[in-house]
Amino acid sequence: MMPLLARLPRRPVTAALAAAALLLLPAAAPAAAAPGGYAALGDSYAAGVAAGAYDAASGDCHRSSRAYPALWAAAHPGTAFTDLACNGADTQQVLDRQLPHLPAGTGTVTLTVGGNDLDFEDAVLACLQPLTTEDRCNRALDHSAELLHDQLPGRLDRLLDAVDRAAPGARVLVTGYPDLLTEHPAGACWTGTDSRRARFNRLTDETDDLIRRQATAHGAQFADPRPAFAGHGVCAGSNGEWITGIVLLNPWESFHPTADGQARGYLPAVRAVLA
């Protein structure tokens, strides 16, 4: 996921408008520096894909200064911040490519991962594009559900064990994923069907439940972004979409949190746990 996710139009939103929206957020007093420094691990949702303001030096990882890790670090002046999150990362890639670069003595670690392990990108292509069939969507979601039950638990176990070894004594916070879709929109919605959107969201909920259980079993904390994102999925209409739809210009931005989704959805969930 997510995606995670997708090679796939978001209605055009200029960078200026996105920045202006963030300026309207209530200002929060800077918090104290996090002892030992802070490192962000994970996939495109942690990197901030679709939030814009990408760090050119991050290349195809597309790390954004509007992603929740960068926003949390900015609210804690003086905190050493290492952003290792990368677009497309799954649990094995976090283990192999990100953890080896975790600074010694890191005191706080956040992790968002799991969607790419479930081939959510294929599920998006099969279920949420126009002119796809129910059979194709069901087969893709069945495959993702099989990976969720049979493979993801062990993969998360291995990764969380490795995080504990790499950062002994650190606060570890694992996040879930938001429900991407408005299941019963008030107006027309060309993204999937009611039944497809409902099943896709149920799979996300099952994924979050698994991530929460695995995190708790390893002594980590869990941040659930779903309550904050409720009512702001694709096809939310006047409520405001905090998730992109299909983005034709940059397909890799499809079905990811916008700058508002990072600042108003993910950040409050993380801040509530790491306060």
C-alpha positions, 0 to 999 in steps of 0.5 A: 500500500500501502502501498504501497500501492499503485501505479495508477488521477487525482484531481490536480491540487497545486503545491501552493494550495497544499502548502496553504492548507497546512498553514491553516492548521493550529500551531503547536508549541515545539516539543522537547528533543527526543533523546537518542534521535529519531529514525523513520522506517517503512514504505511509501506511506511513511516516505510521504508519497503523494504529499509533494515537496520531495527531497531530490536526494531521496530519488525514487524513494520520494521522501517528503518533508510533508510526511508524518516522520518529517513533521514529527521531527520538525515539532521536536527541535534538536532531535537528530532525524534519520529518514530511511522510508522508501517508496515500494519497500516491503518488510524484507527491504526494510530489513535489508536496506533500511535497518543497516543504516539505523544510527547507533543509539537511536531512541525512537523508531517509527515503522509503517510497512506491510502493504507491499508484502500483500501485493496491494498494488495488484489489488488496486489495479484489479479492483479500483480501475475502470473496466475491471471485472468482479472476478479479477478483483476477487481473485486479487483480494483473495491472493492478498488475504492469503498473503496476510494470513500465511506470510505477513505474520512471520515477516513482521516477526522477523523485522520487529525482532531485528528492530529490537536488536538494532535499537535496543531500548528504543521506543518503537511505534508501528502504524497501521494504514487508513481505509482508502475508500469511501464505501457509500459516497453521496455522489458519483464515484468511479473508483471501484464499486460499493462492494469492491470498496467495502471488501478492500477496506475490510482487508485494510482493517484485517491488515491493521489488526494483524500489525497491531497484534504483532507490534504489541507482542514485540513490546512496540506501540501501535498508532491507528490512523483510521479514526482520523481518516474516517470520512476522508477517503477517495470519493469523500466529496465535500468532506475532503479527500485525504487520499489520492485517487488515480494519478495519471501524471505520477501513477506511483502517487495513486491511493496515498495520503495527501499532505492533509492526510499526513498532517491531519491523519497520520501525524495526530495518531503518531503524536498521541502515542509518542507524546 
